[in-house]
């Protein structure tokens, strides 16, 4: 929580002093930077290994402790300095956190401010520490912290209706991992120019809210609104890759600040076999997608009414700040109208699993909870196409759908550091991306089907296939093959496609009857693969059918048009 900012700064200074002591005492060494690297490596060494590197007179006594004893030593020191950290941190939290809470306060509140703020007399405890391999001229540490505190935190809130309420934040329980980056390492005391800190991992965050002199549950919506505000503020203000920078020595530390490293393009294609949440009819599913769960960065799809196999075919774009640690999260809900939406399931994709510049097609199984996956109930699947476009790739990143368009202009704008210029050029780049039109002719050869389910009383079927483009609603159909569960058509259809990036191909298999037709199953495709590969032949399982697959041959003849804005 942002309430931990103060003690993290204090501990940062403490750990910085330890690093400084090691570097200062080794001032007679030939090169200070090499010795700093050695000290940083102590956490991974045995006592015997470290004694080989430093003579006794330069050997800090605390390095002989075991890992457990080191943490005990650190916790003892924290207990001693905690009253001073509490006093300093309380004022810092008041001045730095209040603006963040104001930014995220719900619409039903007109103001949200602290009236009392102390962190209590219970210091947090360190339960783990490690030193990470960092870049040249920096030391990166991660500290696991557990805090069951007794703070005195009172928020004065004022509603839009003029009602003022004092809300007490109680029973705080927190477990998480803080990352500290000491950079740059310098030759003057305290041997580093600045420290950047961030909540690298939030394992647990519990707290309760209580109206002083009353029950908060008697005011509908207030408790949930305030709790959501606090959690949103934490996500935005301190959770990795966001980091806070504390300058120790005057200088320019802009290289430590959070910067975009690329964009993630997401095509939400479809879902299938979703769990039905409605008693009457079927669920009305929609999806929420995000990398960072902030209101401004969360994307929401349209709602597909009364459908457990919805087709969205929607495009979204996200900013990526750290591809090695961030995830794309998708949550699928059932829209309940005026009532709160009900979660059907959720899924995550680690961005580190994406190859830059390559489209990845994924089907994700939905689960009830991403952290505690004890519920093994099948909740359906969701289909995505993902394209990670990093800034700074050699020679710039080239759009795989249009080699004449690249993101180098946006990259240069971001590097220039001019926010206004970056915003303007960014908007221009997005406009150009919308103007990229991939036009061509899609040749669809319906070769055959295999192992279709029995539909007729006589144990056979009379199958035919309807070929449909979703966006233009152009339809074609094959001839009917009578009395066959393994029909062969070998029919080709040439379809003019005006916007290949945003259209879809749908093939539906039916059984022909004298008085109509019976639905068997379908296959749904974006045109991404055929546009990138040009031509392919493959077999596809029929969704919605007990058995069966379609054998197809797809070919793309491009006629690209680029309209400059």
C-alpha positions as CSV (number, residue, x, y, z in Angstrom):
1,X,0.0,0.0,0.0
2,X,1.1,3.5,-0.5
3,X,1.1,3.7,3.3
4,X,4.4,1.7,3.2
5,X,6.2,4.4,1.2
6,X,7.7,6.0,4.3
7,X,9.2,3.0,5.9
8,X,10.5,1.8,2.5
9,X,12.4,5.0,2.1
10,X,13.8,4.6,5.6
11,X,14.9,1.1,5.0
12,X,16.3,2.2,1.6
13,X,18.6,4.6,3.5
14,X,19.5,1.8,5.9
15,X,20.4,-0.7,3.2
16,X,22.1,2.1,1.3
17,X,24.3,2.8,4.3
18,X,25.3,-0.9,4.4
19,X,26.3,-0.7,0.8
20,X,28.1,2.6,1.4
21,X,29.9,1.1,4.4
22,X,31.3,-1.8,2.3
23,X,32.4,0.6,-0.5
24,X,33.8,3.2,1.9
25,X,35.8,0.7,3.9
26,X,37.3,-0.7,0.7
27,X,38.4,2.8,-0.5
28,X,42.0,1.5,-0.7
29,X,40.9,-1.1,-3.3
30,X,42.1,-0.6,-6.8
31,X,38.6,0.0,-8.3
32,X,35.6,0.9,-6.3
33,X,33.0,-0.2,-8.9
34,X,34.5,-3.8,-9.0
35,X,34.4,-4.0,-5.2
36,X,30.7,-2.8,-5.1
37,X,29.9,-5.7,-7.4
38,X,31.7,-8.0,-5.1
39,X,29.8,-6.7,-2.1
40,X,26.5,-7.1,-4.0
41,X,27.4,-10.7,-4.6
42,X,27.9,-11.5,-0.9
43,X,24.3,-12.6,-0.6
44,X,25.0,-15.5,-2.9
45,X,28.4,-16.4,-1.4
46,X,29.4,-18.5,1.6
47,X,31.4,-16.9,4.4
48,X,34.5,-18.8,3.1
49,X,34.1,-17.5,-0.4
50,X,33.8,-13.9,0.8
51,X,36.8,-14.2,3.1
52,X,38.9,-15.0,0.0
53,X,37.9,-11.7,-1.6
54,X,38.4,-9.3,1.4
55,X,41.2,-9.2,4.0
56,X,40.0,-9.3,7.6
57,X,40.4,-5.5,8.3
58,X,37.9,-4.7,5.5
59,X,35.5,-7.5,6.4
60,X,32.2,-6.2,7.9
61,X,31.3,-8.3,11.0
62,X,27.7,-8.8,9.9
63,X,28.7,-10.8,6.8
64,X,29.6,-13.8,9.0
65,X,25.9,-14.3,9.8
66,X,23.8,-16.9,8.1
67,X,20.9,-15.7,5.9
68,X,18.4,-16.1,8.8
69,X,20.7,-14.2,11.1
70,X,21.2,-11.4,8.6
71,X,17.4,-10.9,8.5
72,X,17.2,-11.0,12.3
73,X,19.9,-8.3,12.5
74,X,18.1,-6.2,9.9
75,X,14.7,-6.5,11.8
76,X,16.4,-5.5,15.0
77,X,17.8,-2.4,13.4
78,X,14.4,-1.6,11.9
79,X,12.7,-1.9,15.4
80,X,15.2,0.6,16.7
81,X,14.6,3.2,14.0
82,X,10.9,2.6,13.5
83,X,9.6,5.6,15.6
84,X,11.7,7.9,13.5
85,X,10.5,6.3,10.2
86,X,6.9,6.5,11.4
87,X,7.2,10.2,12.1
88,X,8.9,11.0,8.8
89,X,6.7,8.6,6.7
90,X,3.4,9.9,8.1
91,X,4.0,13.4,6.8
92,X,5.3,12.1,3.5
93,X,2.3,9.8,3.0
94,X,-0.1,12.7,3.8
95,X,1.5,15.0,1.1
96,X,2.1,12.3,-1.6
97,X,-0.8,9.9,-1.2
98,X,-3.7,12.4,-0.8
99,X,-3.4,13.6,-4.4
100,X,-3.4,10.0,-5.6
101,X,-6.5,9.2,-3.6
102,X,-8.2,12.4,-4.9
103,X,-7.4,11.3,-8.5
104,X,-9.1,7.9,-8.0
105,X,-11.9,8.9,-5.7
106,X,-15.3,7.6,-6.9
107,X,-17.9,9.9,-8.3
108,X,-20.1,9.7,-5.2
109,X,-17.4,11.4,-3.2
110,X,-16.5,15.1,-3.4
111,X,-13.3,14.9,-1.2
112,X,-11.1,12.2,0.4
113,X,-8.4,13.4,2.8
114,X,-6.5,12.2,5.9
115,X,-7.4,13.6,9.3
116,X,-5.1,11.3,11.3
117,X,-2.2,9.3,10.1
118,X,0.4,7.4,12.0
119,X,1.8,3.9,11.2
120,X,1.7,2.7,14.8
121,X,4.4,1.1,16.9
122,X,4.6,-2.2,15.2
123,X,7.4,-2.3,12.7
124,X,7.2,-4.5,9.6
125,X,9.4,-7.6,9.5
126,X,11.7,-8.7,6.7
127,X,11.2,-12.4,5.8
128,X,13.5,-12.7,2.8
129,X,16.1,-10.8,0.9
130,X,18.0,-11.3,-2.3
131,X,20.4,-9.4,-4.6
132,X,19.5,-9.5,-8.3
133,X,21.8,-9.4,-11.2
134,X,21.6,-5.8,-12.3
135,X,23.2,-3.7,-15.0
136,X,26.6,-2.1,-14.8
137,X,26.7,0.6,-12.1
138,X,23.7,-0.4,-10.1
139,X,22.7,-2.7,-7.3
140,X,19.2,-4.2,-7.2
141,X,17.7,-5.8,-4.0
142,X,14.4,-7.4,-3.3
143,X,13.0,-7.5,0.3
144,X,10.1,-9.6,1.3
145,X,8.1,-7.7,3.9
146,X,5.3,-8.8,6.3
147,X,3.4,-6.2,8.3
148,X,0.4,-6.8,10.6
149,X,0.3,-3.2,11.8
150,X,-1.7,-1.1,14.3
151,X,-1.7,2.2,12.4
152,X,-4.1,5.0,13.3
153,X,-5.4,6.1,9.9
154,X,-8.6,8.1,9.6
155,X,-9.9,9.4,6.3
156,X,-12.4,12.3,6.2
157,X,-14.7,11.8,3.3
158,X,-17.4,14.1,2.0
159,X,-20.1,12.8,-0.3
160,X,-21.8,14.7,-3.1
161,X,-24.8,15.0,-0.9
162,X,-22.9,17.0,1.7
163,X,-22.5,14.2,4.3
164,X,-19.1,14.1,6.0
165,X,-17.9,10.8,7.4
166,X,-14.7,9.8,9.4
167,X,-13.6,6.4,8.1
168,X,-11.0,4.5,10.0
169,X,-8.7,2.0,8.2
170,X,-8.1,-0.9,10.5
171,X,-6.6,-4.4,10.7
172,X,-4.1,-3.9,8.0
173,X,-2.4,-7.1,7.0
174,X,0.2,-6.9,4.2
175,X,2.8,-9.3,2.7
176,X,4.7,-8.2,-0.4
177,X,8.1,-7.9,-2.1
178,X,9.8,-4.5,-2.5
179,X,12.4,-3.9,-5.1
180,X,15.2,-1.3,-4.4
181,X,17.5,-0.1,-7.1
182,X,20.6,1.8,-6.1
183,X,21.8,3.7,-9.2
184,X,24.2,5.1,-10.3
185,X,27.1,3.9,-8.1
186,X,29.5,6.8,-7.6
187,X,32.8,7.5,-6.0
188,X,31.5,9.9,-3.3
189,X,29.6,9.0,-0.1
190,X,27.0,7.4,0.2
191,X,28.3,5.7,-3.1
192,X,25.0,5.9,-5.0
193,X,23.2,8.8,-6.6
194,X,19.5,7.7,-6.1
195,X,17.4,4.9,-4.9
196,X,14.3,3.7,-6.8
197,X,11.7,1.6,-4.9
198,X,8.6,-0.3,-6.0
199,X,6.2,-2.9,-4.8
200,X,7.4,-5.7,-7.0
201,X,4.8,-8.3,-5.8
202,X,1.7,-7.8,-3.7
203,X,1.0,-11.2,-2.1
204,X,-1.6,-10.1,0.5
205,X,-3.3,-6.9,1.3
206,X,-6.2,-7.0,3.8
207,X,-7.8,-4.1,5.7
208,X,-11.2,-3.2,7.1
209,X,-13.1,0.1,7.0
210,X,-15.1,1.4,9.9
211,X,-17.1,4.6,10.3
212,X,-16.1,6.1,13.6
213,X,-19.2,6.0,15.7
214,X,-21.2,4.0,13.2
215,X,-21.4,1.0,10.7
216,X,-20.1,1.6,7.2
217,X,-22.3,-1.1,5.8
218,X,-25.3,1.1,6.6
219,X,-24.2,3.4,3.8
220,X,-24.7,1.4,0.5
221,X,-21.7,1.5,-1.9
222,X,-19.4,3.7,0.3
223,X,-17.2,0.8,1.6
224,X,-16.7,-0.8,-1.8
225,X,-16.0,2.6,-3.4
226,X,-13.3,3.5,-0.9
227,X,-11.7,0.1,-0.9
228,X,-11.5,0.2,-4.7
229,X,-10.0,3.7,-4.6
230,X,-7.3,2.6,-2.2
231,X,-6.4,-0.5,-4.3
232,X,-6.4,1.5,-7.5
233,X,-4.1,4.1,-5.9
234,X,-1.7,1.3,-4.9
235,X,-1.6,-0.2,-8.4
236,X,-1.0,3.2,-10.0
237,X,1.4,4.8,-7.6
238,X,3.9,2.1,-6.4
239,X,3.3,-1.3,-7.9
240,X,6.0,-2.5,-10.4
241,X,6.9,-1.4,-13.0
242,X,5.9,1.9,-11.5
243,X,8.7,3.1,-9.3
244,X,9.4,6.0,-7.0
245,X,12.8,7.8,-7.2
246,X,14.5,9.4,-4.2
247,X,17.5,11.5,-5.3
248,X,20.4,11.2,-2.8
249,X,22.9,13.3,-4.7
250,X,21.8,16.1,-7.0
251,X,21.7,14.9,-10.6
252,X,19.5,13.8,-13.6
253,X,17.9,10.4,-12.9
254,X,15.4,10.4,-15.7
255,X,16.8,7.0,-16.8
256,X,15.3,5.5,-13.7
257,X,11.8,6.7,-14.5
258,X,9.1,4.5,-15.9
259,X,9.0,4.6,-19.7
260,X,7.0,2.7,-22.3
261,X,9.0,0.0,-24.0
262,X,6.4,-1.0,-26.6
263,X,2.8,-1.7,-27.4
264,X,0.7,-4.8,-27.3
265,X,-1.9,-5.2,-30.0
266,X,-4.7,-7.6,-29.0
267,X,-7.5,-9.0,-31.2
268,X,-10.2,-10.4,-29.0
269,X,-11.6,-13.0,-31.4
270,X,-14.2,-15.2,-29.7
271,X,-15.0,-17.4,-26.7
272,X,-16.6,-20.9,-26.6
273,X,-18.4,-23.1,-24.2
274,X,-18.8,-20.4,-21.6
275,X,-20.4,-21.3,-18.3
276,X,-24.0,-20.2,-18.3
277,X,-24.7,-17.8,-15.4
278,X,-28.4,-17.2,-16.2
279,X,-31.3,-19.3,-14.9
280,X,-33.5,-18.3,-17.9
281,X,-31.8,-18.1,-21.3
282,X,-28.0,-17.8,-21.7
283,X,-25.3,-15.4,-20.4
284,X,-24.7,-12.1,-22.0
285,X,-20.9,-12.1,-22.1
286,X,-18.4,-9.3,-22.4
287,X,-14.7,-9.1,-21.7
288,X,-12.4,-6.7,-19.8
289,X,-8.7,-6.6,-20.7
290,X,-5.8,-4.9,-19.1
291,X,-2.1,-5.0,-18.5
292,X,-2.3,-2.5,-15.6
293,X,-5.7,-2.6,-13.9
294,X,-6.3,1.2,-14.1
295,X,-9.5,2.7,-15.3
296,X,-7.8,4.7,-18.1
297,X,-5.9,1.6,-19.3
298,X,-8.7,-1.0,-19.1
299,X,-10.5,-2.0,-22.3
300,X,-14.0,-3.4,-22.4
301,X,-15.6,-5.3,-25.3
302,X,-19.1,-5.0,-26.5
303,X,-21.7,-7.4,-24.9
304,X,-23.0,-10.3,-26.9
305,X,-26.5,-11.1,-25.8
306,X,-27.7,-14.6,-25.0
307,X,-24.7,-16.4,-26.4
308,X,-22.2,-18.9,-24.8
309,X,-20.1,-18.9,-27.9
310,X,-19.7,-15.2,-28.6
311,X,-17.8,-13.7,-31.5
312,X,-16.3,-10.3,-30.7
313,X,-13.6,-9.7,-33.3
314,X,-12.4,-6.5,-31.6
315,X,-9.0,-4.8,-31.5
316,X,-7.3,-3.2,-28.5
317,X,-3.9,-1.6,-28.0
318,X,-2.0,-1.5,-24.7
319,X,1.2,0.3,-23.5
320,X,3.9,-2.1,-22.2
321,X,6.4,-0.9,-19.6
322,X,8.2,-4.1,-18.8
323,X,7.7,-7.1,-21.1
324,X,9.7,-9.4,-18.8
325,X,7.3,-9.1,-15.8
326,X,3.9,-7.8,-17.1
327,X,0.9,-9.9,-18.1
328,X,-2.2,-9.4,-20.2
329,X,-5.2,-10.2,-18.1
330,X,-8.7,-11.0,-19.5
331,X,-11.8,-11.3,-17.5
332,X,-15.1,-12.5,-19.0
333,X,-18.3,-11.4,-17.3
334,X,-22.0,-12.0,-17.7
335,X,-23.8,-8.7,-18.1
336,X,-26.7,-8.6,-15.5
337,X,-28.1,-5.2,-16.6
338,X,-28.7,-2.9,-13.6
339,X,-27.2,-5.5,-11.2
340,X,-23.5,-6.2,-10.8
341,X,-21.9,-8.3,-13.5
342,X,-21.0,-11.8,-12.6
343,X,-17.6,-13.2,-13.4
344,X,-17.5,-16.2,-15.7
345,X,-13.8,-16.7,-15.7
346,X,-10.4,-15.1,-16.2
347,X,-7.0,-15.9,-17.8
348,X,-3.5,-14.4,-18.2
349,X,-0.8,-14.3,-20.8
350,X,2.8,-13.5,-19.7
351,X,4.2,-11.0,-22.2
352,X,7.6,-12.6,-21.9
353,X,6.1,-15.6,-23.9
354,X,5.5,-13.4,-26.9
355,X,8.1,-13.1,-29.7
356,X,8.5,-9.4,-30.7
357,X,7.0,-8.7,-34.1
358,X,5.3,-12.1,-34.4
359,X,1.6,-12.7,-34.2
360,X,0.7,-15.3,-31.6
361,X,-2.7,-17.1,-31.7
362,X,-3.8,-18.5,-28.4
363,X,-6.8,-20.2,-26.8
364,X,-6.9,-19.6,-23.0
365,X,-8.8,-21.7,-20.5
366,X,-10.8,-19.6,-18.1
367,X,-10.4,-20.1,-14.4
368,X,-12.2,-18.7,-11.3
369,X,-9.1,-17.1,-9.7
370,X,-5.7,-16.4,-11.1
371,X,-3.9,-16.7,-7.8
372,X,-5.6,-19.6,-6.0
373,X,-6.6,-22.1,-8.7
374,X,-8.3,-24.7,-6.5
375,X,-11.5,-24.7,-8.6
376,X,-11.0,-27.0,-11.5
377,X,-14.5,-26.5,-13.0
378,X,-14.4,-25.9,-16.8
379,X,-15.5,-22.4,-17.5
380,X,-14.9,-22.2,-21.3
381,X,-12.1,-20.7,-23.4
382,X,-11.3,-17.4,-25.0
383,X,-9.4,-16.9,-28.3
384,X,-6.9,-14.1,-28.7
385,X,-4.3,-12.9,-31.3
386,X,-1.4,-11.0,-29.8
387,X,1.3,-8.9,-31.4
388,X,4.0,-7.3,-29.2
389,X,5.7,-4.3,-30.9
390,X,8.7,-3.1,-28.9
391,X,10.3,0.3,-29.4
392,X,13.9,0.3,-30.3
393,X,14.1,-3.0,-32.3
394,X,17.0,-3.0,-34.7
395,X,16.0,-0.9,-37.8
396,X,12.7,-0.2,-36.1
397,X,9.7,-2.5,-35.9
398,X,7.9,-3.2,-39.2
399,X,4.2,-3.9,-39.2
400,X,3.8,-7.5,-40.5
401,X,0.7,-6.6,-42.4
402,X,2.2,-3.6,-44.1
403,X,6.0,-3.3,-44.6
404,X,5.7,0.4,-45.5
405,X,4.6,1.3,-42.0
406,X,6.8,1.3,-38.9
407,X,6.8,2.7,-35.4
408,X,10.1,4.4,-35.6
409,X,8.6,7.9,-35.5
410,X,6.8,7.2,-32.3
411,X,9.9,5.7,-30.8
412,X,11.9,8.8,-31.6
413,X,9.3,11.0,-30.0
414,X,9.3,9.0,-26.8
415,X,13.1,9.1,-26.7
416,X,13.1,12.8,-27.2
417,X,11.4,13.2,-23.8
418,X,9.0,15.9,-25.1
419,X,5.6,14.8,-23.7
420,X,3.6,17.1,-25.9
421,X,5.4,16.1,-29.1
422,X,5.2,12.4,-28.1
423,X,1.5,12.7,-27.6
424,X,1.0,14.4,-30.9
425,X,3.1,12.0,-32.9
426,X,1.6,9.1,-31.0
427,X,-1.9,10.2,-32.1
428,X,-0.6,10.5,-35.7
429,X,0.9,7.0,-35.5
430,X,-2.4,5.5,-34.2
431,X,-4.3,7.3,-36.9
432,X,-2.0,5.9,-39.6
433,X,-2.5,2.4,-38.2
434,X,-6.2,2.8,-38.5
435,X,-5.7,3.9,-42.1
436,X,-3.7,0.8,-43.0
437,X,-6.1,-1.1,-45.3
438,X,-5.3,-4.7,-46.2
439,X,-7.4,-5.5,-49.3
440,X,-7.3,-8.6,-51.4
441,X,-9.0,-11.7,-52.6
442,X,-9.4,-14.7,-50.3
443,X,-9.7,-18.0,-52.1
444,X,-11.4,-20.6,-49.9
445,X,-11.3,-24.2,-51.1
446,X,-13.6,-26.5,-49.0
447,X,-11.9,-29.8,-49.6
448,X,-13.8,-32.3,-47.4
449,X,-15.1,-33.1,-44.0
450,X,-14.4,-36.1,-41.8
451,X,-16.3,-38.0,-39.1
452,X,-19.3,-35.8,-39.1
453,X,-21.9,-36.7,-36.4
454,X,-24.9,-38.7,-37.3
455,X,-27.9,-36.5,-37.9
456,X,-30.5,-38.5,-39.9
457,X,-32.5,-41.4,-38.6
458,X,-30.9,-43.7,-41.1
459,X,-27.4,-43.0,-39.6
460,X,-26.2,-40.6,-42.2
461,X,-26.3,-36.9,-43.1
462,X,-26.7,-34.7,-46.1
463,X,-24.0,-32.1,-45.4
464,X,-23.3,-28.8,-47.0
465,X,-21.1,-25.8,-45.9
466,X,-22.1,-22.1,-45.8
467,X,-19.1,-19.7,-46.3
468,X,-19.6,-16.3,-44.8
469,X,-17.6,-13.1,-44.2
470,X,-18.6,-11.6,-40.9
471,X,-18.1,-7.9,-41.7
472,X,-19.6,-7.8,-45.2
473,X,-22.1,-10.7,-44.7
474,X,-21.2,-12.1,-48.1
475,X,-22.4,-15.7,-48.3
476,X,-21.7,-18.7,-50.5
477,X,-22.5,-22.4,-50.0
478,X,-21.3,-25.7,-51.3
479,X,-23.4,-28.4,-53.0
480,X,-25.2,-30.9,-50.8
481,X,-23.5,-34.3,-50.5
482,X,-26.1,-36.9,-49.8
483,X,-25.8,-39.8,-47.3
484,X,-22.3,-39.2,-46.2
485,X,-20.4,-38.5,-42.9
486,X,-17.2,-38.0,-44.8
487,X,-18.2,-35.7,-47.7
488,X,-15.8,-34.5,-50.4
489,X,-16.6,-31.1,-52.1
490,X,-13.4,-29.7,-53.6
491,X,-15.1,-26.4,-54.3
492,X,-13.3,-23.0,-54.4
493,X,-14.9,-19.6,-53.7
494,X,-13.1,-16.3,-54.4
495,X,-14.1,-13.6,-51.9
496,X,-13.2,-9.9,-52.3
497,X,-12.1,-8.6,-48.9
498,X,-12.0,-4.9,-48.3
499,X,-10.5,-4.9,-44.8
500,X,-8.6,-8.1,-44.1
501,X,-7.4,-7.0,-40.6
502,X,-10.9,-6.6,-39.3
503,X,-13.0,-9.2,-41.1
504,X,-13.5,-12.9,-40.3
505,X,-14.3,-16.0,-42.2
506,X,-17.0,-18.3,-40.8
507,X,-17.8,-21.7,-42.2
508,X,-20.9,-23.4,-40.9
509,X,-21.8,-27.0,-41.6
510,X,-25.5,-28.0,-42.0
511,X,-27.5,-31.1,-42.7
512,X,-29.9,-30.6,-45.6
513,X,-33.5,-31.7,-44.9
514,X,-36.6,-31.5,-47.2
515,X,-38.2,-28.9,-45.0
516,X,-35.1,-27.0,-43.9
517,X,-31.6,-27.6,-42.4
518,X,-30.1,-28.7,-39.2
519,X,-27.0,-27.0,-37.7
520,X,-24.0,-29.3,-37.2
521,X,-21.0,-27.1,-36.2
522,X,-18.8,-24.2,-37.3
523,X,-15.2,-23.0,-37.8
524,X,-14.2,-19.4,-37.3
525,X,-11.0,-17.7,-38.6
526,X,-9.4,-14.3,-38.6
527,X,-7.5,-13.6,-41.8
528,X,-4.3,-13.0,-39.9
529,X,-2.6,-16.3,-40.7
530,X,-3.5,-16.4,-44.4
531,X,-2.4,-12.8,-44.8
532,X,1.0,-13.5,-43.2
533,X,1.6,-16.9,-44.8
534,X,-0.1,-16.2,-48.1
535,X,-1.4,-19.8,-48.5
536,X,-1.9,-22.9,-46.3
537,X,-3.8,-26.1,-46.1
538,X,-5.0,-27.5,-42.8
539,X,-7.7,-29.4,-40.9
540,X,-10.0,-27.7,-38.3
541,X,-12.2,-29.2,-35.6
542,X,-15.9,-28.3,-35.8
543,X,-16.9,-26.2,-32.8
544,X,-20.3,-27.2,-31.4
545,X,-20.3,-30.6,-33.0
546,X,-19.8,-33.9,-31.2
547,X,-17.3,-34.9,-33.8
548,X,-16.0,-33.9,-37.2
549,X,-13.5,-31.6,-38.9
550,X,-13.1,-29.6,-42.0
551,X,-10.2,-29.8,-44.5
552,X,-9.6,-26.4,-46.1
553,X,-7.2,-24.7,-48.4
554,X,-6.9,-20.9,-48.0
555,X,-5.0,-18.5,-50.3
556,X,-4.6,-14.7,-50.1
557,X,-3.9,-12.5,-53.1
558,X,-3.1,-9.1,-51.7
559,X,-4.1,-5.7,-53.2
560,X,-2.8,-3.4,-50.4
561,X,-3.8,0.2,-50.2
562,X,-2.3,2.8,-47.8
563,X,-4.0,6.1,-47.3
564,X,-1.8,8.6,-45.6
565,X,-3.6,10.9,-43.2
